[in-house]
Amino acid sequence: MQAACGFPARRAVARRRRRTAPAVVAVLAAVVCAAPSAMADDSGDGTGRTVTLAGGRGVHLECRGTGSPTVVLVSGTGGAADEWTHVAVPGAPAGTLKPSESAVLPRVARYTRVCAYDRPGTVRADETPTTSTPVMQPTSARDGADDLRAVLAAAGERGPYVLVGASWGAMITELLARADAREVAGLVTVDGASPHLRDTLTPEQWSDWMRVIGARPKGKGPEVPDYPAAIGEIRAAPPLPKAAVPAVVLTSDHPWDLKVGRTGSTWPAWLAAQGRLAAELHARHVIRTDSGHGIAVEQPALVSQAIREVVDGARAAAH
């Protein structure tokens, strides 16, 4: 998945990095406000289902487990729900993933309800496109937040929610947390895209990055981010409550780069933006992750542990 910021998130480390590394591009999720409607194939066993949004658009959703708060997993650019059900294969060629009960979603399902979905224009681990109905690209964080809100409503899933955003997904979850603060019980970012990147990158790096993103095909195809719009949407949204919800920011510590120009490494700017994001979310900042950008597939136990910390904090606050 091309990272939320413009690089691959889950497969960022894995396969996608091979396929889109040079264009490591930020993303946004497509969205449409929808009313609850038809559902199918929800066995609760991880096979998933399609929820139908207003206008007849379908979105693939997978939920498992029971309990509250419900954890909602939001992938990075181009990443489908299986970003959370697969793990990297040690010693195998870069990008090799396999389904595993040790992945994030199955782990979280052992202690609470958890859902993940395929945004329009995303691709699964086997390189097949999602069955979610395509939408016009590029899309913004507001599109992604609106879609997520609509999917959960259509599926009959109820808050409060702990939102977990990987890469670009963190832009979506931050905006949703600001807009629907009463429905959000906690936040986790997994090497999440930060709106502060526009300030921590040099003007030349930012310009190079936006040029790469802008060169991607438009229309009803692969997910394409509108990062400047997303930053504006987040900045225009209500501030997070001073009495912040429990939050954890996980940051990669194996250097990687956006590779969008010849103006030097973007790694220092990424780390600086992560620090600012953690401060903005009033979050515990985990900087020792032994992982590249795809923390979810490289270190699923660490991600699950961070989610459990926030879930437990939300439960304690509720009582």
N, C-alpha and C positions, 0 to 999 in steps of 0.2 A: 504494500500500500504505500503510495507515495505519502510521505509524511504529511501530517497535518500542516506543517509549516512548509511543506513543499518537498518532503522526502518520504520515503517509505517508512511506515511505522512498523507493522508487524512483520511483513515480509521485507520490511525495510531492511531488516537484517538479513532476511532470507531472500527468497526468490525475487521479490520485487526489486531489490536492490540491483540484482543482476539485470533485470529487464529495464528499469527506469532510473538507475543510479544517476546518470548524467543529468537527467531532468528532475531529479529529486524535487518534487514539487509539492507545494502546500495544497490543502484541499478544503472543500466544504461539502456539507451534506445537502442534498436536495430535500425540500420539504413542502408540504401543503397541509393547511389546516384541514382536519378531517373529523367526521363524526363517527361514532361507533357504528360498525356494520358487520358484514359477514366474516366468519372465521372458518378455517378448515384445517383438518389434519393436526389438531393439537392433542397429541397423545400424552404429552408431558414426559416423554422418554428421550427427548433430544432430537426427534426427527424434524421438528419445526412445523410451521404452518404459514399460511398466507393470510394477512389481514387486509381488508379492503377499505381504502380511504375514500373520502368524498370525491366524487367524480369517477369512481371505479378503478383508481390506481391501486395496484397490489404491492405489498411489501412483505418480504420473507422475515419471519420472526422465530426465534427459538428461546423458550423459557424452560427452566428446570427448578426443582426444589420448592420448598415451602418456608414461610416465615417472613418477618418484617424487620427492618425495611427491605424493600426490593432493590437489588443491585442492578443497574442498567449499564451494560458495557458498550462503549462507543468507539469504533475502530478508527484508525488513521486513514489518510487519503486512499481511496480505492479499495479499502479492506472490507471484506464481508464478515459475517458473524463468525465464520470459522477461524478468524484470527484468534479467537478466544477458546477454541476447542482443539487447536493443534499446537505442537511444540517443535522446536528446532531439533534436528537429529545430530548429536555430537559426533564429530569426526567425518560426517558426510559432506558432500559439496555444499557450498554456500547456497542457502535458499531451500534446502531440503527440509520439508516439514512433514509431520505425521500426526494423525488424530491420536489423542491420548487422554486417559482419565486423570492424568497429572496436569493437564492444561488448566488455565484459569477458570473457565466456566464450570467444568465438573467439580473442581475444588470448592468453589464458592457455593455451589448447589448443595454441598454437604451441610452448610450451616444457615442458609437463607434462600429466599427466592431470587433468581437471577435470570436476566434476559439479555439477548444480543440480537441485532437485526442487520439486514443487508441494505445499506443505502443505495439509491439508484446509481447505476454506473460503476458499481463495485465488482470485484473479481474474487472468486473463491481460490482456495489453496491449490486446487487442481487446474487452475488457469481458466476455468469456465466462468462465463459472466453470470451474475446474479439473475434470479428470476424476477426480482423487483422491477416494476415498470419503469422504463427510462424516463428522464425528464430533461428539459433543456439545461445545458451547462454553459457557463459556470454557475455555481451555486454559492451561497454565503452561509455564515454561521446562523443567521436568522432562519434561512431555509432549513438548515439541519435541525435547529431547535424546534421549529414549527412541525417538521415531519416527525420528530421523535415524540413530541407531545401527542400528535395525532395517532401515531402507531400504538402508543400505550393505551390511549383512550379506546381505540377501536378494538384492541385485544382484551379490554376489560381489566387491565393491570392497574393496581391502585398504589398510590403513594402511602407513606413517604418513600422517597427514592435516595439511594446512594449512587451518585453518578460517577462513572469511571471513564475518563477520556484518554485515549492514546493518540499521540501526535496531533493531527488535525482535530480529532475527536474532542480534545480538551478545549478547543475554541467553542465548540457546540455546547459542551457541558457547562462551561463558565457562563455563557450567555443565558442558558436555561436556568442556571442557579440564581442569576441576578433577576431574571424576569419572574420566576416562580419560586421565590425564596421559601414560601411556606410549605412547598411540596418537596423540598430538597433537604434531606437529613444528613448528607455528608458528601464529600468530594475526594476523588483520587485522580491524579494525573500521572500518566505513564509516559515519561519523556514527552510531555504534552507541549503542543505549540503554544507559544506565549505572545500575547499582543505587544509585549515589550520588545520583540525582535526588530521592529521598525526603528527603535531607538538604539539598540545595542549593535546592530550591523552598521557598517559604514554606509554613507549615502550611495557609494558605488556598488557595494554588495547588495544593498536593497534593490537598486535599480536593475542590476543583473538578474537577481532572483525573480523580480516581477516580469522581466522580459522573457525569462524561461517559461514561467507560468502562462503568460499571455500568448505564447506561441503554440500552446496546446490546442488541439481541435475543439471547436465549439459544436453545439447541437446536442442531440439526444444520444450521446455516446459515453465514453469513460468519464468518471468524475473529474471535474476541474474546479479548483478553488478560486474564489474571489477574496483574496486575503485582505486587501485594503478595505473592502466593504465590511469584512468581518471585524476588523479592528474598530472601525467607526461604530458598528452596531454594539460592540461590547462597551466602548467608551460612553455611548449614549444611554446605556441601560442603567437602572438603579444600582447604586453601590452595594456590595455585599454587606450584610449586617455586621455591626461592630462585634456583637456577640456571635462570632463566626461559628458555623457548623464544623464538626470534626473534619479535618482535611489532611491528606498526605500527598506530597509531590515527590515522585520517583524520577531521578535524573540519570541518564546513561553516564558511565565513566570510561568507556572505551571510545576514544576519539573517532569521530566521523565528520564528514563535511558536506555542505550543500552542493559544492562543486558547481557553482553557477557563474564563475568568472575568473579573472586572473588577479584579483585584488587581495589575495591571502586567505588563510583559513577562516572559516566562519565558526569554528568550534568555540573559541573564546566568547564570541557574541552569544552563542547558544547557551553556554553555561551562565553568562551574566543574566540573560533573559529568564532562565530557570530560577535563579535566585530572586529576581523581582517578582516572578509569578508566585513563588512560595510565600513571599512577604504579603502580596496582595490577597492571597487566599487564607492568610493566617495559618499556614500549614506546617506540619513537621516535614522537613526537607531531607530526603534520603539520597545521599550522593555516592554512597558505596553500594553499587548495584552489580558490579562485575558483568556488565552488559553493554552492548551497543544500543542503537536506537530502538530495536525491537525487543524491549524488556519483557513483554508479555509472552513471547515464544521462547526467549532465552532463559528467563528466570521466573517461570510461572508461580513457583512457591513463594517468592518474595512479593509478587504482585498480590497473590491471594492473602498473604499475611497482612499487607497494608490495607486491603479491603476489609479484612476481619477486624482490624484495629478500629477503622472508621465505623463499621457496623456496630461493634460493641459500644463505641462512644455514643452513637445515635440511640441505641437501646437504653443506655444509662441515662441519657438526657431526657428520654421520653418518660422515664419513671422518676 
